[in-house]
Amino acid sequence: MGSLKDDWKETGKDLGGAFKQLGKSIVKSGAVVVNKANDWAERDDAKEAAREEKAANTVICPDCGAEITDPEAVFCLKCGAKLAK
C-alpha cells in the first residue's frame, strides 16, 4: 500500500487526464457548433439570394396585384390587364 502522498499524486494525475479529455471534448463540440452556424448562415444567404432574384424577376399587376414571375409577360395571367414595362 502506498503512502497518502502517493495516493494524492495518482489521484491528481487521474484528474488531470480527465480534465484534459474534457477540454478536448469541449473544443470538438465548439468546432461542431461553429460549423453548424456557418452552414445555417450559408443556407440563409442562399435563400436571401433566391428571394432577391425572384423579386428582381417578378412584376406586380397594377390591377389585381398578382405576382407575375415571367419578366417577358405583357399581360397579367390572372386578370388580363396590360403590364407596365
C-alpha positions in Angstrom: 0.0 0.0 0.0 1.3 3.4 -1.0 1.6 6.4 1.1 -1.1 9.1 1.3 1.1 11.4 -0.7 1.5 8.8 -3.5 -2.3 8.3 -3.5 -2.9 12.0 -3.9 -0.3 12.2 -6.7 -2.1 9.3 -8.5 -5.5 10.9 -8.0 -4.1 14.2 -9.3 -2.8 12.5 -12.4 -6.1 10.8 -13.0 -8.0 14.1 -12.6 -5.5 15.8 -14.9 -6.1 13.2 -17.6 -9.9 13.5 -17.1 -9.8 17.3 -17.4 -7.6 17.0 -20.5 -10.1 14.8 -22.2 -12.9 17.1 -21.1 -11.1 20.0 -22.6 -10.7 18.2 -25.9 -14.3 17.2 -25.9 -15.4 20.9 -25.4 -13.1 22.1 -28.2 -14.5 19.5 -30.6 -18.1 20.4 -29.6 -17.3 24.1 -30.2 -16.0 23.3 -33.6 -19.1 21.4 -34.5 -21.3 24.3 -33.3 -19.3 26.8 -35.4 -19.6 24.6 -38.5 -23.3 24.3 -38.0 -23.7 28.0 -37.6 -21.7 28.6 -40.8 -23.9 26.1 -42.6 -27.0 27.9 -41.4 -25.7 31.3 -42.4 -24.8 30.0 -45.9 -28.2 28.5 -46.3 -29.8 31.8 -45.2 -27.6 33.7 -47.7 -28.6 31.3 -50.4 -32.3 31.7 -49.5 -32.0 35.5 -49.5 -30.2 35.5 -52.8 -33.0 33.4 -54.3 -35.7 35.8 -52.8 -33.8 38.8 -54.3 -33.6 37.1 -57.7 -37.3 36.2 -57.6 -38.1 39.8 -56.6 -36.0 41.2 -59.5 -37.8 38.9 -61.9 -41.3 39.5 -60.5 -43.7 42.0 -61.9 -46.8 43.0 -59.9 -50.0 43.5 -61.8 -51.2 47.1 -61.3 -54.9 46.0 -61.4 -55.1 42.8 -59.3 -51.7 42.7 -57.5 -50.8 39.3 -58.8 -47.2 38.4 -58.9 -46.0 37.6 -62.5 -42.8 35.7 -62.5 -42.3 35.8 -66.2 -40.3 39.1 -66.8 -41.3 38.9 -70.5 -45.1 38.8 -69.8 -47.1 41.6 -71.4 -50.4 40.8 -69.8 -51.4 39.6 -66.3 -52.2 35.9 -66.3 -54.8 36.4 -63.6 -56.9 39.3 -64.8 -55.5 40.0 -68.3 -54.5 43.6 -67.6 -51.6 45.1 -69.6 -48.4 45.1 -67.6 -46.1 48.2 -67.5 -42.6 47.7 -68.6 
